[in-house]
Every structure is written in structure tokens, then in C-alpha cells.
Amino acid sequence: MTRALFISLLSCLVAINQAHLISRCDLAKVLYQEDLDKFEGYSLSDWLCLAFVESNFNISKVNENTDGSFDYGIFQINSHYWCNDHQSHSENICHVECQELLNPNLLSTIHCAKKIVSRAGGMKNWASWNTHCSGRPLSYWMTGCLLG
């Protein structure tokens, strides 16, 4: 019994260590430095809300979809359209390897997210942003974050 409990606990710790989380304010700073505030009319609060509802600020999150595609990184960018994961057909509109969207420096992710938002629909291209962030007061996402 003790051995089973130990193995279970160890499995949980390994899973936690595989997640690469970024704090809300640290993400706000990176997004601000990369000129995402007011990009295509979206505030930093919109971006923070998107990152929270998509990945809970987990840079290393990968999620498999029912169609066989995968979503990658903090914004859960889909492999069918935006990146190449070498597992499924991809349009690879961002011209990036999906694994690069898991990089903690976030530059490839931000570059791709800008392409997505610049297209028709803007942030509505993310169903979760549309459901949980669009049309809602979001200024609290920046509470306590100092940019500068």
C-alpha cells in the first residue's frame, strides 16, 4: 500500500514539474514588451484572459483534439492551421514548428498569435476567448502588474 501511494505521489510530482507556468504579471510584461497592448484593438487584459482560459498560463500545455490535431502552448495554437507538428496535415500558416510554441521565451508563440489575431475574426478565432473574455470587463487582469 505504501509503495502504491509513493508511486502515485511521484507521478503527480512529475506531472507538475512538466508544466511550465508563467505568472500573470510576468506574462503581461512580455506581451507589453512585444507590443501586444492595443495590437489589432486588443488590450493586454484580453491577451491575459486568453492565456488563462486556454492554458491557465501553462507555456508547455499540449492538448489533443477530437479531429487528431493538437493545440500548443500558452495560447493553445492549433496544429491543423497554424504550426507543423509532423503528426497531422497542417497548413502551417505561421511557418513554425509546433514544438517551438512551447518555448519559454514566447517569441514564436507571440509572432504566431499576432498572425491569428490579424486575420478575420481576431480573437474570436479562439472559441474560449469568445465565451469567457469577449464583452466582459477585463481590467482586473492587470491588477498589481507594473510594466516598465
CYANA upper distance limits for C-alpha pairs under 8 A (distance plus 0.5 A):
  1 MET  CA      5 LEU  CA      6.77
  2 THR  CA      6 PHE  CA      6.61
  3 ARG  CA      7 ILE  CA      6.70
  4 ALA  CA      8 SER  CA      6.63
  5 LEU  CA      9 LEU  CA      6.62
  6 PHE  CA     10 LEU  CA      6.55
  7 ILE  CA     11 SER  CA      6.61
  8 SER  CA     12 CYS  CA      6.91
  9 LEU  CA     13 LEU  CA      6.84
 10 LEU  CA     14 VAL  CA      6.73
 11 SER  CA     15 ALA  CA      6.77
 12 CYS  CA     16 ILE  CA      6.71
 13 LEU  CA     17 ASN  CA      6.61
 14 VAL  CA     18 GLN  CA      6.80
 15 ALA  CA     19 ALA  CA      7.37
 18 GLN  CA     60 SER  CA      8.06
 19 ALA  CA     58 ASN  CA      6.71
 19 ALA  CA     59 ILE  CA      7.91
 19 ALA  CA     60 SER  CA      6.26
 19 ALA  CA     61 LYS  CA      7.43
 20 HIS  CA     58 ASN  CA      5.97
 20 HIS  CA     59 ILE  CA      5.91
 20 HIS  CA     60 SER  CA      5.90
 20 HIS  CA     61 LYS  CA      8.49
 20 HIS  CA    104 PRO  CA      8.21
 21 LEU  CA     57 PHE  CA      6.03
 21 LEU  CA     58 ASN  CA      4.92
 21 LEU  CA     59 ILE  CA      6.42
 21 LEU  CA     60 SER  CA      8.20
 22 ILE  CA     26 ASP  CA      7.00
 22 ILE  CA     27 LEU  CA      6.82
 22 ILE  CA     57 PHE  CA      6.16
 22 ILE  CA     58 ASN  CA      7.09
 22 ILE  CA     59 ILE  CA      7.56
 23 SER  CA     27 LEU  CA      6.64
 23 SER  CA     57 PHE  CA      7.45
 24 ARG  CA     28 ALA  CA      6.71
 24 ARG  CA     48 LEU  CA      7.46
 24 ARG  CA     57 PHE  CA      7.69
 24 ARG  CA    141 TRP  CA      8.23
 25 CYS  CA     29 LYS  CA      6.76
 25 CYS  CA    142 MET  CA      7.68
 25 CYS  CA    144 GLY  CA      8.13
 25 CYS  CA    145 CYS  CA      5.50
 25 CYS  CA    146 LEU  CA      8.02
 26 ASP  CA     30 VAL  CA      6.94
 27 LEU  CA     31 LEU  CA      6.61
 27 LEU  CA     48 LEU  CA      8.01
 28 ALA  CA     32 TYR  CA      6.47
 28 ALA  CA     44 LEU  CA      7.06
 28 ALA  CA     48 LEU  CA      7.41
 28 ALA  CA    142 MET  CA      8.00
 28 ALA  CA    145 CYS  CA      7.85
 28 ALA  CA    147 LEU  CA      8.13
 29 LYS  CA     33 GLN  CA      6.60
 29 LYS  CA    146 LEU  CA      8.33
 29 LYS  CA    147 LEU  CA      6.20
 29 LYS  CA    148 GLY  CA      8.38
 30 VAL  CA     34 GLU  CA      6.73
 31 LEU  CA     35 ASP  CA      6.91
 31 LEU  CA     36 LEU  CA      5.89
 31 LEU  CA     37 ASP  CA      7.68
 31 LEU  CA     44 LEU  CA      7.57
 31 LEU  CA    110 ILE  CA      8.31
 32 TYR  CA     36 LEU  CA      6.17
 32 TYR  CA     37 ASP  CA      6.29
 32 TYR  CA     44 LEU  CA      7.65
 32 TYR  CA    147 LEU  CA      7.87
 34 GLU  CA    110 ILE  CA      8.24
 35 ASP  CA     39 PHE  CA      7.40
 36 LEU  CA     42 TYR  CA      8.19
 36 LEU  CA     43 SER  CA      7.88
 36 LEU  CA     44 LEU  CA      7.11
 37 ASP  CA     42 TYR  CA      7.08
 37 ASP  CA     43 SER  CA      5.41
 37 ASP  CA     44 LEU  CA      5.42
 38 LYS  CA     42 TYR  CA      5.23
 38 LYS  CA     43 SER  CA      5.37
 38 LYS  CA     44 LEU  CA      7.74
 39 PHE  CA     43 SER  CA      7.76
 39 PHE  CA    114 LYS  CA      8.46
 40 GLU  CA    117 VAL  CA      7.57
 40 GLU  CA    118 SER  CA      7.12
 40 GLU  CA    122 GLY  CA      8.15
 42 TYR  CA     46 ASP  CA      6.46
 42 TYR  CA     47 TRP  CA      7.89
 43 SER  CA     47 TRP  CA      7.21
 44 LEU  CA     48 LEU  CA      6.64
 44 LEU  CA    142 MET  CA      8.14
 45 SER  CA     49 CYS  CA      6.51
 45 SER  CA    138 LEU  CA      6.12
 45 SER  CA    139 SER  CA      6.40
 45 SER  CA    140 TYR  CA      8.17
 45 SER  CA    141 TRP  CA      5.84
 45 SER  CA    142 MET  CA      6.70
 46 ASP  CA     50 LEU  CA      6.63
 46 ASP  CA    133 CYS  CA      7.36
 46 ASP  CA    138 LEU  CA      7.33
 47 TRP  CA     51 ALA  CA      6.69
 48 LEU  CA     52 PHE  CA      6.64
 48 LEU  CA    141 TRP  CA      7.01
 49 CYS  CA     53 VAL  CA      6.64
 49 CYS  CA    129 TRP  CA      7.79
 49 CYS  CA    132 HIS  CA      8.50
 49 CYS  CA    133 CYS  CA      6.72
 49 CYS  CA    138 LEU  CA      7.95
 49 CYS  CA    141 TRP  CA      7.47
 50 LEU  CA     54 GLU  CA      6.44
 50 LEU  CA     75 PHE  CA      7.24
 50 LEU  CA    128 SER  CA      7.90
 50 LEU  CA    129 TRP  CA      5.91
 50 LEU  CA    133 CYS  CA      7.66
 51 ALA  CA     55 SER  CA      6.26
 51 ALA  CA     56 ASN  CA      6.83
 51 ALA  CA     57 PHE  CA      6.08
 51 ALA  CA     74 ILE  CA      6.05
 51 ALA  CA     75 PHE  CA      5.76
 52 PHE  CA     56 ASN  CA      4.58
 52 PHE  CA     57 PHE  CA      5.81
 53 VAL  CA    128 SER  CA      6.89
 53 VAL  CA    129 TRP  CA      7.57
 53 VAL  CA    132 HIS  CA      7.78
 54 GLU  CA     74 ILE  CA      7.33
 54 GLU  CA     75 PHE  CA      6.23
 54 GLU  CA     76 GLN  CA      6.48
 54 GLU  CA    128 SER  CA      7.26
 54 GLU  CA    129 TRP  CA      8.49
 55 SER  CA     59 ILE  CA      7.94
 55 SER  CA     61 LYS  CA      6.91
 55 SER  CA     73 GLY  CA      7.75
 55 SER  CA     74 ILE  CA      5.78
 55 SER  CA     75 PHE  CA      7.03
 55 SER  CA     76 GLN  CA      7.22
 56 ASN  CA     74 ILE  CA      8.15
 57 PHE  CA     74 ILE  CA      6.27
 58 ASN  CA     73 GLY  CA      7.37
 58 ASN  CA     74 ILE  CA      5.88
 59 ILE  CA     73 GLY  CA      5.26
 59 ILE  CA     74 ILE  CA      4.90
 59 ILE  CA    102 LEU  CA      6.19
 59 ILE  CA    103 ASN  CA      7.77
 59 ILE  CA    104 PRO  CA      6.95
 60 SER  CA     72 TYR  CA      7.90
 60 SER  CA     73 GLY  CA      5.74
 60 SER  CA     74 ILE  CA      7.48
 60 SER  CA    102 LEU  CA      5.43
 60 SER  CA    103 ASN  CA      8.06
 61 LYS  CA     71 ASP  CA      8.50
 61 LYS  CA     72 TYR  CA      6.56
 61 LYS  CA     73 GLY  CA      5.56
 61 LYS  CA     74 ILE  CA      7.17
 61 LYS  CA     76 GLN  CA      7.91
 61 LYS  CA    102 LEU  CA      7.98
 62 VAL  CA     70 PHE  CA      7.18
 62 VAL  CA     71 ASP  CA      6.07
 62 VAL  CA     72 TYR  CA      5.26
 62 VAL  CA     73 GLY  CA      6.83
 62 VAL  CA     76 GLN  CA      7.76
 63 ASN  CA     70 PHE  CA      5.98
 63 ASN  CA     71 ASP  CA      5.59
 63 ASN  CA     72 TYR  CA      7.27
 63 ASN  CA     76 GLN  CA      8.17
 64 GLU  CA     68 GLY  CA      7.09
 64 GLU  CA     69 SER  CA      6.62
 64 GLU  CA     70 PHE  CA      4.97
 64 GLU  CA     71 ASP  CA      6.98
 65 ASN  CA     69 SER  CA      5.94
 65 ASN  CA     70 PHE  CA      6.18
 65 ASN  CA     71 ASP  CA      7.92
 68 GLY  CA     88 SER  CA      7.50
 69 SER  CA     78 ASN  CA      7.33
 69 SER  CA     79 SER  CA      6.14
 69 SER  CA     80 HIS  CA      6.13
 69 SER  CA     88 SER  CA      6.81
 70 PHE  CA     78 ASN  CA      6.17
 70 PHE  CA     79 SER  CA      5.86
 70 PHE  CA     80 HIS  CA      7.98
 71 ASP  CA     76 GLN  CA      5.02
 71 ASP  CA     77 ILE  CA      5.44
 71 ASP  CA     78 ASN  CA      4.79
 71 ASP  CA     79 SER  CA      6.65
 72 TYR  CA     76 GLN  CA      4.91
 72 TYR  CA     77 ILE  CA      5.49
 72 TYR  CA     78 ASN  CA      6.91
 72 TYR  CA     79 SER  CA      8.02
 72 TYR  CA     98 CYS  CA      7.07
 72 TYR  CA     99 GLN  CA      8.11
 72 TYR  CA    101 LEU  CA      6.67
 72 TYR  CA    102 LEU  CA      7.19
 73 GLY  CA     77 ILE  CA      7.15
 73 GLY  CA    101 LEU  CA      5.96
 73 GLY  CA    102 LEU  CA      5.49
 73 GLY  CA    109 THR  CA      7.95
 74 ILE  CA    102 LEU  CA      8.19
 74 ILE  CA    109 THR  CA      8.44
 75 PHE  CA    109 THR  CA      8.21
 75 PHE  CA    113 ALA  CA      8.09
 77 ILE  CA     82 TRP  CA      7.20
 77 ILE  CA     83 CYS  CA      8.15
 77 ILE  CA    101 LEU  CA      8.39
 77 ILE  CA    113 ALA  CA      8.23
 78 ASN  CA     82 TRP  CA      6.36
 78 ASN  CA     83 CYS  CA      7.41
 79 SER  CA     83 CYS  CA      5.33
 79 SER  CA     84 ASN  CA      6.42
 79 SER  CA     85 ASP  CA      6.72
 79 SER  CA     88 SER  CA      8.08
 79 SER  CA     90 SER  CA      6.56
 79 SER  CA     92 ASN  CA      7.81
 79 SER  CA     98 CYS  CA      7.19
 80 HIS  CA     84 ASN  CA      8.28
 80 HIS  CA     88 SER  CA      7.46
 80 HIS  CA     89 HIS  CA      6.69
 80 HIS  CA     90 SER  CA      4.91
 80 HIS  CA     91 GLU  CA      6.79
 80 HIS  CA     92 ASN  CA      7.83
 81 TYR  CA     90 SER  CA      6.01
 81 TYR  CA     91 GLU  CA      5.32
 81 TYR  CA     92 ASN  CA      6.03
 81 TYR  CA     93 ILE  CA      6.64
 82 TRP  CA     90 SER  CA      7.65
 82 TRP  CA     91 GLU  CA      6.91
 82 TRP  CA     92 ASN  CA      4.99
 82 TRP  CA     93 ILE  CA      5.21
 82 TRP  CA     94 CYS  CA      5.68
 82 TRP  CA     95 HIS  CA      7.93
 82 TRP  CA     96 VAL  CA      8.25
 82 TRP  CA    112 CYS  CA      7.91
 83 CYS  CA     90 SER  CA      7.15
 83 CYS  CA     91 GLU  CA      7.81
 83 CYS  CA     92 ASN  CA      4.78
 83 CYS  CA     93 ILE  CA      7.11
 83 CYS  CA     94 CYS  CA      6.44
 83 CYS  CA     95 HIS  CA      6.82
 83 CYS  CA     96 VAL  CA      5.72
 83 CYS  CA     97 GLU  CA      6.02
 83 CYS  CA     98 CYS  CA      5.47
 84 ASN  CA     90 SER  CA      6.27
 84 ASN  CA     91 GLU  CA      8.23
 84 ASN  CA     92 ASN  CA      5.93
 84 ASN  CA     95 HIS  CA      8.06
 84 ASN  CA     96 VAL  CA      6.80
 84 ASN  CA     97 GLU  CA      5.31
 84 ASN  CA     98 CYS  CA      5.82
 85 ASP  CA     90 SER  CA      8.25
 85 ASP  CA     97 GLU  CA      6.60
 85 ASP  CA     98 CYS  CA      5.61
 85 ASP  CA     99 GLN  CA      7.59
 92 ASN  CA     96 VAL  CA      7.27
 94 CYS  CA    111 HIS  CA      8.37
 94 CYS  CA    112 CYS  CA      5.83
 94 CYS  CA    115 LYS  CA      7.47
 96 VAL  CA    100 GLU  CA      7.42
 96 VAL  CA    108 SER  CA      7.97
 97 GLU  CA    101 LEU  CA      7.83
 98 CYS  CA    102 LEU  CA      7.99
 99 GLN  CA    103 ASN  CA      7.90
100 GLU  CA    108 SER  CA      7.00
100 GLU  CA    109 THR  CA      8.09
101 LEU  CA    106 LEU  CA      7.51
101 LEU  CA    108 SER  CA      6.44
101 LEU  CA    109 THR  CA      5.44
102 LEU  CA    106 LEU  CA      8.04
102 LEU  CA    109 THR  CA      8.24
103 ASN  CA    108 SER  CA      8.27
103 ASN  CA    109 THR  CA      8.48
106 LEU  CA    110 ILE  CA      6.50
107 LEU  CA    111 HIS  CA      6.60
108 SER  CA    112 CYS  CA      6.66
109 THR  CA    113 ALA  CA      6.54
110 ILE  CA    114 LYS  CA      6.59
111 HIS  CA    115 LYS  CA      7.09
112 CYS  CA    116 ILE  CA      6.86
113 ALA  CA    117 VAL  CA      6.65
114 LYS  CA    118 SER  CA      6.50
115 LYS  CA    119 ARG  CA      7.09
116 ILE  CA    122 GLY  CA      7.24
116 ILE  CA    123 MET  CA      8.18
116 ILE  CA    125 ASN  CA      7.81
117 VAL  CA    121 GLY  CA      7.75
117 VAL  CA    122 GLY  CA      4.52
117 VAL  CA    123 MET  CA      5.94
117 VAL  CA    125 ASN  CA      7.97
118 SER  CA    122 GLY  CA      6.41
121 GLY  CA    125 ASN  CA      6.22
123 MET  CA    129 TRP  CA      7.14
123 MET  CA    130 ASN  CA      7.78
124 LYS  CA    129 TRP  CA      7.01
124 LYS  CA    130 ASN  CA      5.80
126 TRP  CA    130 ASN  CA      7.02
127 ALA  CA    131 THR  CA      6.69
128 SER  CA    132 HIS  CA      6.33
128 SER  CA    133 CYS  CA      8.13
129 TRP  CA    133 CYS  CA      5.42
129 TRP  CA    134 SER  CA      6.64
130 ASN  CA    134 SER  CA      5.48
132 HIS  CA    136 ARG  CA      8.33
133 CYS  CA    138 LEU  CA      7.77
139 SER  CA    143 THR  CA      7.74
